[in-house]
Amino acid sequence: MRSLRVLTTATCLLACALAAGAPAGVARANVPPAVAASVKVVTVKTLNDPAGFTFSPSGTIWYLERDTGEVRRLNLKTGKTHLFFTIPSVNSSGERGALGIALDPAWPSTRFVYVYVTRTWRGALRNQVIRIRDTSGHGTNMRVLLSSPPSASGYHNGGRILFGPDHKLYVMIGDGHTSSNAQDLTSNVQGKILRLDRDGSAAAGNPHGRIWSFGHRNSFGFTFDPKTGRLWETENGPECNDEINLIVKGANFGWGSNENCSGSAPRDTNNSGPRPRRLPKTYFASTIGITGAAFCIACGLGPGLAGDLVFGDVNTSSIRAVNMNAARTGFSGSPRVLMATSTGGVYSMEVGPRHRIYFSGPNGIYRLAAA
């Protein structure tokens, strides 16, 4: 099976070097943390490349097969899966494919399933947000809500979608492997986080049409803090500066045509477009291929992780955590490695029944448990 790959020229490293001379007030790169042994991985189900998944209110897992475009349900009690719908003409080259999935926030009274997918449509390759109706357990009436050109290389597609506490659909679209896209605030949605109504139109209160924030490179992970409602995003750097960002309405996060890895981190990859430019709350000077993230709120992993942001990567297949500060506006320490998994990479991360943290990888869906 093909694994989702984060495009970087950096060597895959488990720990990151401390950036010298970071300006005052800028998050410093992470020093190598000690590996903790208090967490284990429990296999939930071996599956075919489930890049994106989510939970229904009843605890059923809805997941995507990235290569085939199949939308499936997994019953956690029986372990059985059910084919709901097959998205036609999916292209899974590089980082493309069926990538993100969300259920309508009024589920099950409103039975719409939303998917982010790369597919051929009307003779052209597109990244799309589509909506599928659940009719008696089967997908019907597929509708395209958003359509954007993907990169020619097959990378920097983004693909994470999630309904926020405001019941708006948040969508991450990568810069399409062209850094200048991230600063283009016309009709170009690449390199942006979007905020949409359920029909795909721009949500009221957005600063730039469908755009919520801009100046992003590529991301496979964002999540809302259940305690504050704030949006946190993990973002892939080039050969430097993987980031964790606190997303702010209308903010420029600085990725664009002036980016480089030869200056003072992290400003060297956050130096384009209008000021002010938002810098990451923490970053990895050497990239790890940062991916999905979730908050540990009563997640069953012990008091040492209570309230922490937990996240994964594809380069080292590790699970990490970082302590939030008292105001939950930043971090009170450096991220630490909880464990290196043998799953072949960490893709999406979600909170499931009983607040437990689940994640997907190339070969299945897994749950984190106390060791």
C-alpha positions as CSV (number, residue, x, y, z in Angstrom):
1,M,0.0,0.0,0.0
2,R,1.2,3.5,-0.7
3,S,1.8,5.7,2.3
4,L,0.8,9.4,2.5
5,R,4.1,11.3,2.1
6,V,5.0,14.8,3.4
7,L,7.2,16.4,0.7
8,T,10.5,17.5,2.3
9,T,14.1,17.3,1.5
10,A,15.1,16.9,5.2
11,T,16.4,13.6,6.6
12,C,13.7,11.9,8.8
13,L,14.7,12.8,12.3
14,L,13.1,11.8,15.6
15,A,14.3,14.9,17.5
16,C,15.0,18.5,16.4
17,A,17.9,20.8,17.0
18,L,17.6,24.0,19.0
19,A,17.5,27.0,16.7
20,A,20.2,29.4,17.6
21,G,19.6,33.1,18.1
22,A,15.8,33.1,17.9
23,P,14.4,36.6,18.5
24,A,12.7,37.4,21.8
25,G,9.1,36.4,21.9
26,V,9.4,33.8,19.1
27,A,8.8,30.2,19.9
28,R,12.1,28.3,20.0
29,A,12.7,25.0,18.2
30,N,12.3,21.9,20.3
31,V,15.2,20.3,22.1
32,P,15.3,16.5,22.0
33,P,12.8,15.2,24.6
34,A,13.1,11.9,26.5
35,V,10.9,9.1,25.2
36,A,8.1,8.3,27.6
37,A,6.7,4.7,27.9
38,S,3.3,5.3,29.5
39,V,1.3,5.0,26.3
40,K,0.6,2.0,24.0
41,V,-1.2,1.5,20.7
42,V,-4.2,-0.7,20.4
43,T,-5.2,-1.9,16.9
44,V,-8.8,-1.2,16.3
45,K,-9.0,-2.5,12.7
46,T,-6.6,-3.3,9.9
47,L,-7.8,-1.4,6.9
48,N,-6.8,-0.2,3.5
49,D,-5.1,3.3,3.8
50,P,-7.7,5.1,5.8
51,A,-6.3,8.6,5.5
52,G,-9.4,10.3,7.0
53,F,-12.0,9.2,9.6
54,T,-14.5,10.6,12.0
55,F,-17.1,9.4,14.6
56,S,-20.8,9.5,14.6
57,P,-22.5,10.5,17.9
58,S,-23.3,6.8,18.4
59,G,-19.6,5.9,18.2
60,T,-19.5,4.4,14.7
61,I,-16.3,5.2,12.7
62,W,-16.8,6.6,9.3
63,Y,-13.6,6.3,7.2
64,L,-12.2,6.8,3.7
65,E,-10.0,4.5,1.7
66,R,-7.6,7.0,0.1
67,D,-6.9,5.0,-3.0
68,T,-10.3,3.6,-3.9
69,G,-12.5,6.5,-2.8
70,E,-14.7,4.1,-0.8
71,V,-16.6,5.7,2.1
72,R,-17.1,3.0,4.8
73,R,-18.5,2.6,8.3
74,L,-16.9,0.5,11.0
75,N,-18.9,-0.8,13.9
76,L,-16.6,-0.8,16.9
77,K,-18.7,-3.5,18.8
78,T,-18.7,-6.0,16.0
79,G,-15.6,-5.0,14.0
80,K,-17.6,-5.2,10.8
81,T,-17.4,-2.7,8.0
82,H,-20.1,-1.5,5.6
83,L,-19.6,0.1,2.2
84,F,-21.6,3.4,2.2
85,F,-20.5,5.0,-1.1
86,T,-17.7,4.9,-3.7
87,I,-16.6,8.3,-4.9
88,P,-16.0,8.1,-8.7
89,S,-12.8,8.9,-10.6
90,V,-10.5,9.3,-7.5
91,N,-6.8,10.1,-8.2
92,S,-4.5,9.0,-5.3
93,S,-1.1,9.9,-6.9
94,G,1.3,11.4,-4.4
95,E,-0.7,13.0,-1.5
96,R,-4.0,13.0,-3.5
97,G,-7.0,10.8,-2.9
98,A,-9.9,10.6,-0.5
99,L,-8.5,12.5,2.4
100,G,-11.0,14.1,4.8
101,I,-14.4,13.3,6.1
102,A,-17.0,14.9,8.4
103,L,-20.6,14.3,9.3
104,D,-23.2,17.0,9.5
105,P,-23.2,18.6,13.0
106,A,-27.0,17.9,13.2
107,W,-26.4,14.2,12.6
108,P,-28.4,11.9,12.6
109,S,-31.4,14.2,12.0
110,T,-29.5,15.7,9.1
111,R,-27.8,12.9,7.2
112,F,-25.1,14.5,5.1
113,V,-21.6,13.2,4.8
114,Y,-18.9,15.6,3.7
115,V,-15.6,14.5,2.0
116,Y,-12.5,16.2,0.7
117,V,-11.2,14.3,-2.3
118,T,-8.9,14.6,-5.4
119,R,-10.7,13.4,-8.5
120,T,-11.2,13.8,-12.2
121,W,-14.3,15.9,-12.8
122,R,-15.6,17.2,-16.1
123,G,-12.3,16.2,-17.7
124,A,-10.0,18.0,-15.2
125,L,-8.3,17.0,-12.0
126,R,-9.7,18.8,-9.0
127,N,-9.5,19.0,-5.2
128,Q,-13.1,19.0,-4.1
129,V,-15.4,19.1,-1.1
130,I,-18.4,16.9,-1.9
131,R,-21.6,16.2,0.1
132,I,-23.3,12.8,0.0
133,R,-26.8,12.1,1.4
134,D,-27.3,9.0,3.6
135,T,-30.4,7.3,2.3
136,S,-31.2,4.2,4.3
137,G,-27.5,3.5,5.0
138,H,-26.3,4.1,1.4
139,G,-24.8,7.2,-0.2
140,T,-26.9,9.1,-2.8
141,N,-27.1,12.5,-4.4
142,M,-23.4,13.4,-4.4
143,R,-23.0,17.1,-4.8
144,V,-19.8,19.2,-5.4
145,L,-19.6,22.1,-2.9
146,L,-16.1,23.4,-3.7
147,S,-13.7,22.7,-6.5
148,S,-10.1,23.8,-6.8
149,P,-7.1,22.8,-9.0
150,P,-4.6,20.5,-7.3
151,S,-0.8,20.8,-7.8
152,A,0.7,19.3,-10.9
153,S,3.2,17.4,-8.7
154,G,0.5,15.6,-6.6
155,Y,1.6,17.2,-3.4
156,H,0.4,20.0,-1.0
157,N,-3.3,19.2,-1.3
158,G,-4.1,19.6,2.4
159,G,-7.4,17.7,2.9
160,R,-8.4,18.0,6.5
161,I,-12.1,19.0,7.0
162,L,-13.9,19.5,10.3
163,F,-17.0,21.2,11.7
164,G,-16.2,23.7,14.3
165,P,-18.1,24.7,17.5
166,D,-19.9,27.3,15.3
167,H,-21.2,24.4,13.1
168,K,-19.3,25.8,10.1
169,L,-17.1,23.5,8.0
170,Y,-13.4,24.3,8.2
171,V,-11.3,23.1,5.2
172,M,-7.5,23.0,4.8
173,I,-6.2,23.3,1.2
174,G,-2.5,23.2,0.6
175,D,-0.6,25.7,-1.5
176,G,-0.5,23.4,-4.5
177,H,3.3,23.3,-4.4
178,T,3.4,27.0,-5.4
179,S,4.2,29.2,-2.4
180,S,2.8,32.4,-3.9
181,N,-0.7,30.9,-3.8
182,A,-0.8,31.2,0.0
183,Q,-0.7,35.0,-0.2
184,D,-3.3,35.3,-3.1
185,L,-6.5,36.6,-1.6
186,T,-8.5,36.7,-4.8
187,S,-10.5,33.6,-5.7
188,N,-7.5,31.4,-5.1
189,V,-8.2,29.1,-2.1
190,Q,-4.9,27.3,-2.1
191,G,-2.6,27.8,1.0
192,K,-5.7,28.7,3.1
193,I,-8.0,27.5,5.8
194,L,-11.6,28.0,4.6
195,R,-14.8,28.4,6.7
196,L,-17.9,27.3,4.9
197,D,-21.6,27.0,5.3
198,R,-23.0,23.5,4.8
199,D,-23.8,24.2,1.2
200,G,-20.2,25.2,0.5
201,S,-20.7,29.0,0.4
202,A,-18.7,31.5,2.4
203,A,-19.8,31.6,6.0
204,A,-20.9,35.0,7.4
205,G,-18.2,36.8,9.2
206,N,-15.3,35.5,7.1
207,P,-12.6,38.1,6.4
208,H,-12.0,37.2,2.7
209,G,-14.9,35.3,1.1
210,R,-14.5,31.7,1.9
211,I,-11.0,32.3,3.5
212,W,-10.6,32.2,7.3
213,S,-6.8,32.4,7.4
214,F,-4.0,32.4,4.8
215,G,-0.2,32.1,4.4
216,H,-0.2,28.3,4.9
217,R,2.0,25.8,3.2
218,N,0.4,22.4,3.7
219,S,-1.4,20.7,6.6
220,F,-2.9,17.3,7.5
221,G,-4.1,18.3,10.9
222,F,-6.2,20.9,12.8
223,T,-8.4,20.6,15.8
224,F,-10.5,22.7,18.2
225,D,-9.7,23.0,21.9
226,P,-12.8,21.7,23.7
227,K,-12.0,24.0,26.6
228,T,-11.7,27.3,24.6
229,G,-13.1,26.7,21.1
230,R,-9.7,27.9,19.7
231,L,-8.5,26.3,16.4
232,W,-5.0,24.8,16.4
233,E,-3.2,23.6,13.2
234,T,-0.2,21.5,12.5
235,E,1.7,22.6,9.4
236,N,4.4,21.0,7.3
237,G,7.5,23.1,6.5
238,P,9.9,22.5,3.5
239,E,13.2,21.1,4.8
240,C,12.7,23.1,8.0
241,N,10.2,24.5,10.4
242,D,7.2,22.1,10.9
243,E,4.8,24.2,12.9
244,I,2.0,24.2,15.4
245,N,-0.2,27.3,14.9
246,L,-3.0,29.0,16.9
247,I,-5.3,30.0,14.1
248,V,-6.8,33.5,14.2
249,K,-9.5,34.9,12.0
250,G,-8.1,36.8,9.0
251,A,-4.5,36.2,10.0
252,N,-1.5,35.9,7.7
253,F,0.8,33.0,8.8
254,G,3.5,34.2,6.5
255,W,4.2,31.4,4.0
256,G,4.7,32.7,0.5
257,S,7.2,33.4,-2.2
258,N,9.9,34.8,0.1
259,E,10.2,31.6,2.1
260,N,13.6,30.1,2.8
261,C,15.4,27.9,5.3
262,S,18.7,29.9,5.5
263,G,17.6,32.6,7.8
264,S,16.6,32.9,11.5
265,A,13.9,30.3,12.2
266,P,10.9,30.4,12.2
267,R,10.7,33.8,10.5
268,D,12.5,32.5,7.4
269,T,9.5,30.5,6.4
270,N,7.0,33.0,7.7
271,N,8.2,36.2,6.0
272,S,5.8,36.8,3.1
273,G,2.7,39.0,2.6
274,P,1.1,41.8,4.7
275,R,2.0,42.4,8.3
276,P,1.3,41.4,11.0
277,R,2.4,37.9,10.4
278,R,1.6,35.2,12.9
279,L,4.4,33.0,14.0
280,P,4.0,29.4,15.2
281,K,3.5,28.7,18.9
282,T,6.2,26.0,18.6
283,Y,8.1,24.4,15.7
284,F,10.5,21.7,14.7
285,A,13.6,23.1,13.0
286,S,14.2,19.7,11.3
287,T,10.9,18.4,9.9
288,I,9.1,15.4,11.3
289,G,6.2,15.4,8.8
290,I,3.7,16.6,11.4
291,T,0.1,15.4,10.9
292,G,-3.1,14.8,13.0
293,A,-3.7,16.3,16.4
294,A,-6.3,16.0,19.2
295,F,-6.7,17.3,22.8
296,C,-6.4,14.9,25.7
297,I,-9.4,15.9,27.8
298,A,-10.3,12.9,30.1
299,C,-8.7,10.8,27.4
300,G,-7.6,7.9,29.7
301,L,-3.9,8.4,29.3
302,G,-3.2,9.5,32.9
303,P,-2.8,12.8,34.7
304,G,0.5,13.6,33.0
305,L,-1.3,14.2,29.7
306,A,-4.4,15.9,31.0
307,G,-5.3,18.9,28.8
308,D,-2.3,18.3,26.5
309,L,-2.3,18.6,22.7
310,V,-1.4,15.2,21.3
311,F,-0.1,14.9,17.7
312,G,1.6,12.5,15.2
313,D,3.9,12.4,12.3
314,V,4.6,10.4,9.1
315,N,8.4,10.6,9.1
316,T,9.1,8.7,12.4
317,S,5.6,7.3,13.1
318,S,5.7,8.9,16.5
319,I,3.1,10.2,19.0
320,R,4.0,13.4,20.8
321,A,2.4,15.7,23.3
322,V,2.9,19.2,24.5
323,N,1.6,21.0,27.6
324,M,-0.7,23.9,27.2
325,N,-0.1,27.1,29.2
326,A,-2.6,28.2,31.8
327,A,-4.5,30.5,29.4
328,R,-4.4,27.7,26.7
329,T,-3.0,30.3,24.2
330,G,0.4,28.6,23.8
331,F,2.6,26.0,25.4
332,S,4.4,25.8,28.7
333,G,7.1,23.5,27.5
334,S,8.5,21.7,24.5
335,P,6.8,18.8,22.8
336,R,7.9,15.4,24.0
337,V,7.8,12.0,22.4
338,L,5.3,9.6,24.0
339,M,6.2,6.6,21.8
340,A,7.4,5.6,18.4
341,T,4.7,3.4,16.8
342,S,5.1,0.6,14.3
343,T,2.1,1.7,12.3
344,G,4.1,3.0,9.3
345,G,3.0,6.6,9.9
346,V,0.3,8.6,11.7
347,Y,-2.3,10.3,9.5
348,S,-5.5,11.6,11.1
349,M,-6.2,11.9,14.8
350,E,-9.7,12.0,16.4
351,V,-11.4,11.9,19.7
352,G,-13.8,8.9,20.0
353,P,-16.1,7.3,22.6
354,R,-15.2,8.0,26.2
355,H,-12.9,10.8,25.0
356,R,-10.3,8.2,23.8
357,I,-7.8,9.3,21.2
358,Y,-7.7,7.4,17.9
359,F,-5.5,7.7,14.9
360,S,-5.2,6.3,11.4
361,G,-2.1,5.1,9.5
362,P,-1.4,3.4,6.2
363,N,-2.7,0.0,7.4
364,G,-5.5,0.7,9.9
365,I,-7.1,2.7,12.7
366,Y,-5.7,2.6,16.2
367,R,-6.4,3.8,19.7
368,L,-4.1,5.2,22.3
369,A,-4.3,3.6,25.8
370,A,-2.4,3.8,29.0
371,A,0.5,1.2,29.1
